[in-house]
Amino acid sequence: MYSSKEHVNILTSLLVVSGVHHAVVCPGSRNAPIVHNLNECPEIRCYPVTDERSAGFYALGMSQCLKQPVVVCVTSGTALLNLAPAVAEAYYQHIPLVVISADRPPQWIDQLDGQTLPQPDALGRFVRKAVTLPEPLNEEQCWYCNRLVNEALMVKHAPVHINVPITEPLFNFTVEQLPKERKIELVAADIPSHVLSHVCRMFMQSKRPLLITGQPMNANYDEAVLLAGNNAEYVPDLVLYIGGSIVSKRLKHFLRKAKETWIVNETGEVNDTFMNLTQVIQGDGEVVADQIRFMLEQQPHPFVQKWEALLAKSRQQAVDYQPTYSQMAIVKCFEERLEEGIVHYANSTAIRLANIYARHQVYCNRGVNGIDGSLSTAAGFSLVSDEKVFCVIGDLSFFYDQNALWNQNLRGNLRILLMNNGKGGIFDMLKGLEQSPARNAFVAAQHNTSAEGICLQNNIRYQKADDMLSMQQGIEWLLHTSSDRPLLLEAFTDATEDERVFKTYYQSLKTE
């Protein structure tokens, strides 16, 4: 039996016919009619998450894995505001989150009634579409409700917000079947073949073209730019940028020397990262990248070969550098021994080390680069993946998001590599900040916390490491142990040594 609330049933029916199959649901009374309906639908599987901030990132990770829209449903009041960090991240990653918030009747907003605040448009520009459903009193209002939900669900590659005011009584579940609702279809356009041919032809005809594929598999560009120095022979005239975030600030500044950039993305947005954008091509960037790579195999380009040689040199120097026990040594060991699985990196030092050693696609919340939600995103991904999902994370990011482990659905495919040096080590890298007496205690949040107790209370299998041998043994355990519960390896390092090793690596690079 479904809710007696007609607009809730219209919404539920359209979610089903639009192909939504997964929903992260948070506790509450005002959203109970929506949660009840989602749970009643055999086509939709619900995942309970109590912490709304964590729930938003759970849904984001699930959507990353599934390449499908995922619902996150919250009750009224501040519950919706807790989703803002995840929604902002989804906006910049072009992840199709469907935020559904229950609301109080509009006449009670700002009247000192419980759990009421202005919810329409509360997420601002971080959603591509925001609608508030009426509680229908006639057929025309039902049509309006249907149209609003369709407008929201037609949005692709971006989060949307559907706000649902619900009057009491809330808990009448008397409707036997969902209504059959009209679905409005959106026909997406692919890159026309003549456009694809033109882009590839212009790339191959350029004297100095460079293909940049954003976040995935861009290891060692940072070092390559350092090796190139001020040599103008390495500056491209055409950059073909297949979207996605670039971690290296050095690379971004270097590519601003290029004559022009063409970007390919699925939204058609103007992302002028290098300040020289001349063409925006809407479509699947991987299709373009694959075609370019195929053409380069048939007809190698001298400039591309020049860059490939520079990158090969950078990568070899990364392999040859043997760091002492430190966070750099941990990531190097992990990446060298990794054979299979999905890898999520948290922000700050972790993703910068991935930029040196990873030779595969990595997931990282680089939309707004926050440390919040990295663990929840990986955990959500693991719920809907059959592969092992690894999360490489620093201590501040881990402890900030520890509620990600407070979840009854977690399985043994989630593996966490926690690098704990007792502070935000990235702040040690910022030149000039060492002069401030506030750096360690207030900026870098120095602490003496361990994850062991958190693992115990959440039934997470735990090991620790504090030297090279125990770290290597712990990584073998993390990679290869069979388990029906998540595994966590906490590797303790010294922040001062981490800083020294990282800086020594860049000082060791042999310039041209």
KOLZAVO-640403 format. One record per residue: x, y, z of N, C-alpha, C in turn. Coordinates in steps of 0.05 Angstrom, whole numbers, plus 5000, padded with zeros to 4 digits. Example, Ala and Ser with C-alpha at 12.3 -4.5 7.8 and 13.67 -1.06 7.14 Angstrom:
# residues 2
526448865156524649105156526449345156525749555142527349795143525850015157
***
This chain:
# residues 512
501749765000500050005000501850255000500950454985502450704983501150934999502551155001501651385016499051495004497451625021495051755011495652024999498152125001498852384990499252364960497552494945497452464916500052554903501152784912503652884900506052704906505952574929508052374935507952134916505552054910505151824892505851904863505252144855506052234828509152234826510452344846513352344847514452064846513451884862514451614863514151474837511851494824511251374799513251464777513851724777515651834757518551754762519251724787521951624793522251344782520251174785520350904775520650894744518851044731518851034701521251174690522651334706525051474697527551314702527151064712529450884715531150934740529951054761531451084786531050824802533350704810533250444824534550454852535750674860537150684885536550944900536050924926535451154942536751144969538151354976539351375003537251535019536351415041534151535057535151595085534351835095535051915122532551925140532951885166530651865184529152135187526552115194524952355199522052285196520352455207517452405206516152535181517052775175515752925152516352785126518652655123519252515098518352225099517152135121516251855123514451765100512551925091510851835068512551785043514651945039516351905015518051655019519351625042520951395048519251135046516851145057515050915056514650835027513951025010513450964982515950854968518250974973520650864960521150574968520750524994521150245004519050054993516750154987514549974976515049904947516650064933517050014904519049784900518249574887520149354883522449434864522149644849524149734830526349894844525849984868527750174882528850034907531450044910532649944935533550184952532750174978533350384996535750315014537450525019539750495037539550705059539150625084538850815105541550935114541751195117544151335127543051555146543951555171542851735190543952015187546552045183547852305181547352415153545752635151545052735124547552825108549452945122551953025108553252785095553452565110554652325099552852205077550252225081548352105062548652225034549052485033549352615007551752504992553952465007556352354993556052054987554551905004553851634997552451614970550451784966548951794941550751874918552552064923554452144902556251914893557251764912558951534905557451324890554951274898553351074885552851154856552251414852551751514825554251504808556551554820559051524805559351244794558751044811559150764803557150684783554550754787552450654770552050804744553151054743552651234720549651274716548251294739545351334739544651534761542251654758541351834780540651674805541351784828540851654854539451864872537351774885535751954903537151964930537152204942537752234971535352384983534052265002531552375013531852445042531152695049531452795077528852915086528652955112526253075124526553375123524753525136524653815134526653945153527154205149528854355167531854345158533654345178536454355172537554105159535953895159536753645145537553705116536053875103536553945075539254095073539754275091542254435090544654265093544454045108546753865111547553725085545953735065546653615039548253805022548454055030549754255012552554175003554354085021557054015010557053804989555453594992555353374972554053474946552053644949550653744925552553934909554154094923556054264910558154094895559053884908561053704895559753574870557253484873555853354850555553554827555053804834554654004813557154034796559454044808561954084793562953824781562053594791562753344779560753244758558553394756556353324737555153054744554653014770553452764780550452814784548752634773545852674774544552594801545052734822543652694847540752794845538852644856536152744858535552794888535653044896535153114924532153144928531052994946528253014953527953084982526853314987526553415014523553435021522753325044520053375054520053655066517753785066517654055076515054095092515054295109512554375123510854545104508254565110506554735093507555015093507455155070508755415067507655625086505155605094504055805112505455805140506955595146508255585173511155655172512155735149514955815147515256085162517456105177518056355193516056415214514556215223512656255245513456115271515956065274517055935298515855655302515155525280514155255282516555065278516454825290518754645290519654555262522254545258523554435234522554575209522154835211521354995187523355205180523955215155525655435144525055445114525755665100525155685072526755485055525455265047526855045033526955075003524955194990525155234961527655404954529255304936531755434927533855454949533655284970535555294992538355214982538455054961541054964951542155144929540755354923541755564905542555454878544755564868545655494841547155234839547355084862548654824861546854604851544354664845542654484831541854604804541554444784540854544758537954604756536354474772533454524772532354484800530654664810529354644836526354684832524754504842521854524840520654474868518454594873516854534897514054444888513354204897510854084887508454194903506254244889503754314903502454054914500854094935499153864943496553894927496153714907494053754887491153744899489553924890486753934898484853874874486053874850484453824826486253714804485053654781486553524759488753714748488153974747490154154736492554164754492254154780494454164798496053894797494653674791496053424787497753434762496653564741498253604716500653774722500353984738502554164745504654014761503853844779505653684795507253494777505853364759507153184739509253334723508453564713510253724696512753804712512453894736514753974752516753754757515653514764517453284769518853204743517453204720518653144695520853344688520353594693522453804687524953744703524653664728527053604744528453354735526953144730528152894723529352884694528553074678529753094651532553204651533353334673536053444674538153224676540153244659542253044659544853164669546552994680549253074688549353304709547353314727547353524747545353454769545853554793543853504814541353674811539153574821536553724821535353704848533453884854532153884881529153884877527853684889524953674889524053704918522753924923521753984950518853914952518053774974515353664976514053745002512553965003511054035027508853825032508653745057506653535063505153615089502553635086500853705109500153445125499453485150498553265166495653195159494752955162496152715174498252605154500352505165502652415149502552115143501251965160501751675160499251505151497951595130495851435119496851295094496951035095498050885072495850705062494150825045491650685037491350645007493250744991493050724962494350464953492850304937493750044929495850054907495550244888497350254865498150544860500650564850501550834841500050914816499651174811498351264787500251224763499051184740500651174715501051454705503551534706504251814700505551854673504952074661506252154636509152214641510952094625513752154626514552314601515852534604516852694582519652614576520252534551522852434543524652654533527252634540529252814529531052654511531352734486533052604467535752754466537852614476540552744477541852714450543352924443544852924417547752834422548652654405551452574405553152774388555752754391557452914374557152824345556253004327555952924299558652824288558552634269560952514258562752724245561452924232563153134219564553304239563353354263564653504284566953344295566553094300568652914310571052914291570452884265572552874245574053144244572653364247573853624246575753664270574853584294576553614318579053444315578753194307581153024304583053124282581853224260583553324239585153574247583853754262585153994272587353924292586853724308588853634327591353534313590953354293593253234279594753434262593353644252594553844235596054064250595554084276596854284293599854214295601554424298604354374301605054264329603554364349604254284377601554224392600254004386597753934400598253774425596553804445596753654470593953574479593653314485591153204495591353184525589553324539589353314568586653194576586752974591584252834597583252884626584053104638583053174664583952984686582252934705583052784729584152504724582952344707584052064704586752044692588451884703590951794691592852014682592952234697594652454689597152464706598152234715600452214733602852344720604352494737606952594731607052824711604752944704604853194689606153414704605653414731606853624748609853614746611053384747613953354745614953414717613353334697614153394669614353694664612453844674612454134671614954254685615554144708617954234722620454174706620653944693622853874676622954044651620654114640620554284616621554564622621154654647622154924654621055144637622755314627621855534610622355474580622755224574623255144546620655174529620655374511618255434495617555204476619455024471618954804453616754614463616254624489614254444501611454584504611254834497608754974500606954904476604554804481602754724458601454964445600754934420599055134407596155074409595454814411592654724414592454524437590854584457590354394479587454284474587254024472584653894471584053784499582253904513581853854541579153704545579453454554577053284557576053304586575553554594574253614620575553484644574153484666575153374691577153554704577553514730579253694746582253614743583953814743586853774743587853854770589353664782590353704810592653904809594453874790596954034790596454324783597154494802597054784797599154864777601454734779603654784761602854734732601454514727600554444700598554644690596654724707594654924698595955184690597855284706599255534699600855504673602055264669603555214644601755224620599455104622597655084598596355354592596555544610595655814604597455954584599755834578601555944558600755864530598955664528598155554502596655764486596655724460595255914442592255894446591155654446588255614449587655344460585255324472584255074483581455014472581054764465578354664458577554464480575254504492574254324513571954154503571953904511569653724505568453644531565853694535564453604559561553544552560253404569557453314563555353524569556153744582554153944589554354194571556454224556556754464540557554704556558454664581559254894598561855024589562055274595564555424590566355394615568355214613570355174634572955274624573555534627575855664616578255644635578955394642581055344663583655474655584355464630587055554621587055834610584655974611584456254604584956294574584656084557585056124528583055954512580655914524578655744511577555874486577355724464576155824440573955654429573755394438571655214428570555044450567955024452566554844470565054644454565654384457564354174442562854004461560153994458558453834476558353544466559153364484559053084478560852924496561152664490562752484507565652514500567152624519569952674514571652424510570852204522572351954518572151854489569951904476569751834447571751984431572052244437574052404423576852314430577352274456580052184464580851924451578951734451579551474439580251504409578751674395579251714366582051844362582752034379585352164377587551964382587251794403589351594409589651394386587351324374587451134351589051264327588451514322589851644300592851684306593551724331596351754338597851484335596351264340597651004335598250964306596451064288596851024260598951224249598851464260600651674250601751834274604051754285605151884309605752184302605252354322605752644319608252714334610152864321612652924334612453064361610553254362610353404388609253224410607253064403606152874423608352684432609952584413612152414420614152554439614652804434616452964451615452974480612853014483611653024509611552744522611052534506611052264516613752194527615852284514618652224524619152374550618152614552618452764577616952634600614452544594612852404615614152144623615252004603616551744610618951794628620452004623622652074641621752144669619552294670618352364696617452114712616151934698615151694711617451514720619551504704621851334712623151444737623351714739624551834762622751784787620151784783618351714805618751434815619251244796619750964802622450944817624451084807627151054818627451184846625851384852626051514878625151324900626851284920626151104941625751254967623351334974622851494998623151325023624151455044624151315070621251295080620851165103618151115112616751385117614551415102613051675101610451625086608851825084606351805069606951755039609151865029609951815001610651524997612051405016612851125014610350945015608351025031605850875034604350865007603951094995602451094970604050954948606650984947608350854927608050544930608250454955607950164959605150064951603150214959600350144953599950124922600850324908600350334879601950124865604450064874606049864861604849584864603449534887602449274892599549244884598149454878595349444870595049304843593349104842592848954817590148994806588149044823585449074814583849234834581549334826579849484844579449774836577649904849577050184846578450344868579650574861581050724882579951004884579151074908578351344915580551474932581351714925583251864940581852104953582552154978581652404991583352634981582452874988583853114979586353174996587653384989590153485001592453294994594053205014596453055007595852794992593752664999593152404987593052424957591452604946591052624917593652724904595252884918597752974906599652744903599652554922601352324919600252134898597652124895596551964873597452074846597652334844598552464820601352384812602952294831605652194826605651904818604051734832604451444830602151294817599751404815597451254804597851234774597250994763597450944735594650854724592550944737589850864730587951094737585451064729583551264736583151274766582951504778582451534806579951704810578451644832576251804839577051994862576252244860576852434881574852664880574052764902572052984903573553244896574253274871575653514862573853734852571153694854569353904845569754154860569754134887570454364903572754314922573954074919576454004933576254004963573853954974573553945003574553675014575353675040576053425053573653275063571353405064568953275075567753085055566952855064565452665048567052475031569752485033571352295016570752005024570651945050570151675059567351585052565351765056562551695050562251645020563551795003563351754974564451474967566751404978567851134972566050914983564950965007563150765020560650725003559450944994557150924977557650774951559950834939560850694914560950394920562050324943562450034949559849884952557750024960555149894964554049774938554649904916553449824890555549714871557949654881560049544864560749264873561449094854562348824860565348814863566749034857569649044859570449134887573049084894574149204917574349504913573549664933573749954931575550054953577850174945579850274964579450564968579850654992579750944999582451015012584051174999586551275010586051555021586451585047585451825061587251915083587352175087588852295110587252305135588552375157587152355183584952555187585352805180583253005184580752935167581152855143578952785125577452545137578952345147577752105158576052175183577152305202575752365227573352545222573652735204571452905197569052745187569552535172567452375159567052105171567752065196567751795208564951675209562851835207560151715207559551555182561351575162561051405138561151105146562551045168562750765177560350675194558650855202556350795217554050725198554250485186552350405165552150105164549750005166549249725168549549575142549849715120550049585094552949535084554949635098557649605089558549315087560249265067561148985062564148985062565248745058568148705058569648815034568248915014569649024991570649304995569949435018570949705025573549675040575749785030578449775042579450055045580350125070581150395076584050405084585650575070588450615077588550895089588750915116588751165131591651235137592451475127595151575133594851785155595851725178595551895202598152015211598552275206600952405216600252615237597852595247597052765270596453055264595953115238595353395231594653405201593853645193593653685164596353745152597753545144600453565135600853755111598753795095598953965072599754245079599054325104599654605113602654645118604054425122606954445124608354515098606954475076608054535050607754825041606154975056605555245047607655445057609155545038611455715045610455965059611756035081611056265097609356205121607655995119605855935142607355835166609855735162611455645185612155875204611856125195612356355212610156405233607856285228605556335246605556135269605456225294605156045317602555895318600655985301597955855301597855625282600055575266599855375245599055095255600454985273599954705281597254675296596854825316594454785333591854875319591955095305589455215295589055175265591155195249590855165220590954875212592954735222593354445215591954255233590554355254588954195273590453955284592754005296594353785307592853635328593253365328591653195346593252935352592152775370593252515377591152295376589452315356587152125354587951885337586851655344587151405329584351305320584351155298581851045287581150775300582750675318582250405328579550375342578950565359576350555373573950585355574250755334572050795314571550525300573750385293573450135279572149925297572849925323571749735341568749765344567750015347564950065351563250015325564550025302563149985277563749715264565049535278565649265268567249275242569349445243571249475220573849335228574849155212577249015218579649205216581349205236583349415239586249295242588149425228590949385233592349655233594649665246596249915245599049855236600450065227603250045218604650295227607250265234608750505242611650495233612250305214614850295201614550165174616750145159616550045131615549765130616549585147615849305146612849265153611949385175609149345182607249475162608149695150606549815129606249635105608549515096608449335073606749095078606948985102605248755110602348835111601849075122599049175124597849215097599349315078598249355051597549085038599348885041598648625031596048515043595748565069593248485083590848635072591148885067588949055056588148975028590148905012589648834984588448554980589348364997588748084989587147925010586448035033584947885053582047865045580947625047578047585043576647655069574447815066573047905090570147975083568347935102565548025098565048295111567148415124567048675136569248855124568849115125570949295115573549265130575849315116578449315128579649595130581049655151582349915153585249875163587149985148589949995156590550285164591350325189592150595197595150605199596350765181599350785180600151055192601551035215602451275229605151365218605351625212607851735202608451995217610852105213611652355225611352575205609852785213609252995194611753135183613753175200616253305192617653135171617752875175619052695155617452685129614752695131613052705107613752945090614053175103614753425089617453405076619453305091622153285081622353105056621052865058621152675036619752785011617452925015616053034992617653244978618953424993620453644982623053534969624253324981626653204970626153074943623752964940623052844914623153044892621853274896621853484875624653604870626253624892628953724889630653534873629953264874631653064860631153044830628953174821628353164792630553284776631453144756633653244739632453414716633153664716632053844696633553814670632253904649633353884622635954054620
***
